Structure formats: C-alpha cells, structure tokens
Amino acid sequence: MRAIILTCLLFLVPGVTGLDLKAQQVADVKFNPDIRSPVYKKGEGPVVFIDEAHNNFHTLDGRYKPFADLLQKDGYQVKAFTKKFTKDRLNKSKILVISNALHDKNVGRWILPNPSAFTQDEIAAVTEWVEEGGSLFLIADHMPFPGAAADLAAAFGFEFNNGFAFDTSRPPVDIFSRQAGTLRVNEITNGRNQTEGVDSVATFIGQAFKVPETANLLLTLNLNFVSLMPDTAWVFNDDTRRVRVGGWAQGAYSEFGDGRVVVFGEAAMFSAQVSGENKSPMGMNHPAAVDNRKLLLNIIHWLDGVLG
C-alpha cells in the first residue's frame, strides 16, 4: 500500500516533482464564473484582506486571483494586506484571509524545520481582533505550510499536522461528499437557499488537523487517510513516517469570542489554476470541483455574518 501511495504522489503532475511542481502552478485566466445574485452591489461590500506579508504562496494578483475575482463579483472589496499584523491595521477589514504563509527561512527551501511565519505579537493581534468581532479564514495545506501556521492555529484551538494527507484508496484528487458523510451538513454547506447547497467538493493534497470541541466540521477525512511526514516537501521513500489521520478534519469552523474562524487544510481547492506542461486544471476549475465555488462563497458569507 505504501508503494501505491508514493507512486500516486509522483504522478500527481507527470514529470514534475518538488518545488518545480509548485513553480508551474499559475492562475487559470479563463476561469470566469457568473454570480446570479450578488450579496452586495459592486464594491459596496465589506473589505476582505488577503495576506501577502508572510511569503504567501497564494496572493491576490497571483494564484488566488480567481478567489479574489469571485468575491469581487459578489460585491466584496478585496485588497492585499502587505504589512505585519496589528489590530489597528486589521480593524480596516471585516475578513482576513491567510493562505499558505511561510517563514523567511523556508522560502525556496521546503525542508524541516518550519518555523512560524508569524511573530508572537502578530498572533496576539490577530487573536484579539477576532475575539472582538473580526473574521479569520486560515488556510494551510501540506508541509511546510502547516508548520508555518501551527502557532496561529493553536491560538484558536486547532492542531495542525505538518505532513501530506493522502487517501490510500483513490488517486490524489480527494472527493468529500454528503453521500459519503465526509462533507458535513450544516449552515455553511447548506447556504442561504437550495441553489447554494454544496453536495461535494474536491481537494488537492493538503494536511489533516484536529479541531477544538467548540468547532464544527466541514470536511472529514475517511479512515483510509494517512499523513506522510517527509523531511523535504514532495520527497518520499519507504522510510517516510506515516500517521493515520482518519476522522481528522480538512475543513472546520468555529465562533471565537465575538468573532469567527474558518480553517482549511488545503488551499488549491479555492483557487483555479493550471499546472504542468498539459495545463491540468487544479481548483475550482477542476471537473470534480463543481461545488467548490459555492463552498467558498458560503464560507465568506458565514464569516461576514450573512449566514448564521
């Protein structure tokens, strides 16, 4: 079974491994979905900050441009956040999105150790801001990103695993569905009405994490999942440590004081990218990810207070 896992990972993008794989992921400029009933008129919604101050792999004008475009079509004001976190700066927004932050030491070096991307002062500022009514959308997929965000996640009671969560029973694209019970039914997956309901979503190799008792699950890993724990990202062999993570989460949400927190262990699912020589779709543009865009909008609506 271990050999099957390693083979599947090596063929995630044929001919591309390690950091080269990441370098070939670019935003899909053809992805342009319509929103029939925007929550706000164009540019009149709350401000959503996308963090770009912490060596983020996903940025507003980069791999998360489709993310930003979708929110802007829904009326939100999406802006890049390019400075260190302070409560005064965060108070200028309603929602803060952090996706795949990284410490300076790991830029171009996806090897252990993976120090926190955020200072203790920044973590304290974000925690206080959320506690007083802010909304945080924290995303960190596979190693080294969980290590870089672990201290921030822990401030809200979430325990990140700094590995690669992989379903041993299927190819690398993971499907979570209501039918299988791995996509939980709740206010976020139901949306505001029947047209916003989410039946299934796809993810693209992320991490597994544990949630606090106060959290609600969104995506639950089935019992076939293991987490591969390499010393170097995308470098696996027979000695790579494995952790069974069936029943752990890859998506969850929780209230925190007067604020709200959504945590996900996979980032590409909210992008729309093409990768490799064949321009393979990855994210909301993938054929298996037809409801991913609904889930993203429902998450933002819950963080905004439109839902719940």
HELIX and SHEET records of a PDB file:
HELIX    1   1 ARG A    2  LEU A   10  1                                   9    
HELIX    2   2 GLY A   18  ALA A   23  1                                   6    
HELIX    3   3 LYS A   65  LYS A   73  1                                   9    
HELIX    4   4 LYS A   87  LEU A   90  1                                   4    
HELIX    5   5 ASP A  104  ASN A  106  5                                   3    
HELIX    6   6 GLN A  120  GLU A  131  1                                  12    
HELIX    7   7 PHE A  145  ALA A  154  1                                  10    
HELIX    8   8 GLU A  187  ASN A  190  1                                   4    
HELIX    9   9 GLN A  194  GLU A  196  5                                   3    
HELIX   10  10 ALA A  268  PHE A  270  5                                   3    
HELIX   11  11 ASN A  292  ASP A  304  1                                  13    
SHEET    1   A 3 VAL A  26  ALA A  27  0                                        
SHEET    2   A 3 ALA A 272  SER A 275 -1                                        
SHEET    3   A 3 SER A 280  GLY A 283 -1                                        
SHEET    1   B 7 GLN A  77  PHE A  81  0                                        
SHEET    2   B 7 VAL A  47  ASP A  51  1                                        
SHEET    3   B 7 ILE A  95  SER A  99  1                                        
SHEET    4   B 7 SER A 135  ILE A 139  1                                        
SHEET    5   B 7 GLY A 259  PHE A 264  1                                        
SHEET    6   B 7 ALA A 249  PHE A 256 -1                                        
SHEET    7   B 7 ASN A 216  THR A 220 -1                                        
SHEET    1   C 2 GLU A 159  PHE A 160  0                                        
SHEET    2   C 2 PHE A 209  LYS A 210 -1                                        
SHEET    1   D 3 PHE A 164  ASP A 167  0                                        
SHEET    2   D 3 PHE A 225  MET A 229 -1                                        
SHEET    3   D 3 ARG A 241  ARG A 244 -1                                        
SHEET    1   E 2 VAL A 173  SER A 177  0                                        
SHEET    2   E 2 SER A 200  PHE A 204 -1                                        
END                                                                             
